[in-house]
Amino acid sequence: MGRVTEGVVTAVCVSKEKGTAKHDVGKAKIVDGYGLENDAHGGPWHRQVSLLSEESIQKMADKGLDVFPGIFAENITVRGIDLPKLPVGIWLRIGEEVILEVTQIGKECHAGCAVFQQVGQCIMPKEGIFGKVIRGGKVKRGDVIRVGFPVRTAILTISDKGSRGERPDISGDTIADEVKSIGMVIARGLVPDDYDKIVDELKRMADDIQADLILTTGGTGLGPRDVTPEATEAVVDKLAPGIPQAMLQSGIAKTPHAMLSRATAGVRGKTLIVNLPGSPKAVKEGLDSILPALPHAVEVIRGEQGESHN
């Protein structure tokens, strides 16, 4: 299986008691740190949401069993993804909001449970998977469910005052908070507006740490010490001009000062590097305009998915 694939949600199921079949409610809310709202299996543990493929249920139906979505106590029934072959730690993105992390493949099944008694056998021990909620939201029948590893992000703050300890790294903190929706922060750096130091740190994060994504903040303006774009262009193999163009268009809609940014973006090896402005407000606005596209960009750079546009 490739590292990225796609399927569709065919049922959303809940039950009031553990160990019993669930019933398809069509749509539900997935709650942060819990699981499906009003479902007995929700709670502060690692198996907050259970998933089973429609194909697995069909195998039981082909044996003559009277089965349907939810009968094996799964929360979400999925078509098109070979769930048991997913590795622990991979993320499942459902619809526009929900993110789950796969925490367990299969489970121990007790012959005395209501599901086993009703059906006579259970496929959850081998073919069901379980996850915890990374980000909650609404889930419904027909939602696209996508599989992919979380984006490993490094943050580089470029600031003379910050490097001297004269200014807190609020912009870096803002980036760290925003990228929770697409992955995890694996490294942070803080350097002055010095061309050589920026170049060295970008190379370290891309080549040694092997971040999927490097987000810089600061040094993109017209000031005499603003050299982040030049340092970035010196280390990348190819430019990705659409990313700064998207930020520019979004920024100009809010303030004409956005046109003064010289931010750039590009690819070094398997790493995407994107310049963001220096102020926390501009950082958030810039990320809001590009964040939804970054996981796909990373997948393309990794060679896991073809381009969707020329």
Helices and strands as residue ranges (DSSP letters): E 5-14, E 23-24, E 27-31, E 35-36, E 49-53, H 54-62, E 76-79, G 83-85, E 91-94, E 98-105, H 114-119, H 124-127, E 129-135, E 137-140, E 144-148, E 151-158, H 160-163, H 170-178, G 179-181, E 183-191, H 195-203, I 204-208, E 213-217, H 228-235, E 238-239, H 242-252, G 256-260, E 265-268, E 271-276, H 280-290, G 291-293, H 294-302
